[in-house]
């Protein structure tokens, strides 16, 4: 499969935070609440070429996916884990301006 074909609208790193000890997450049908199977985080929450644009010559441009991966996906699980750990330690969370901006971008990407 070509790189950047599977564009995750919920980052794999975030999904992996909910994985079991074997690195799998429960995949379920939200319309009826039935659990279907266990899956690897990279096989859920994606659409093929979701962020691709097409050049005039008919070639696919994946630059948006590259930028999102660098800015959001590569940092998402680390930032969320830091937030969870901070909450566990002190029971309260105060976000820096940089963290607020990151989570706003993550939220927009996810919806």
PERAGI-V643157 format. One record per residue. D_LAST is the distance of its C-alpha to the last C-alpha in whole Angstrom. Layout:
d_last=(D_LAST;D_LAST)
//
This chain:
d_last=(25;25;23;19;19;17;13;11;8;9;12;15;16;14;15;18;19;19;21;25;28;28;25;23;20;21;19;19;18;16;18;21;21;23;23;23;24;24;22;21;18;18;18;15;11;12;13;16;16;13;13;17;19;23;26;29;31;28;27;23;22;20;20;16;15;18;17;14;16;18;16;14;14;18;18;15;17;20;18;17;20;22;20;21;25;25;24;27;29;29;27;26;23;24;21;23;21;20;18;17;16;14;12;11;10;9;6;5;6;4;0)
//
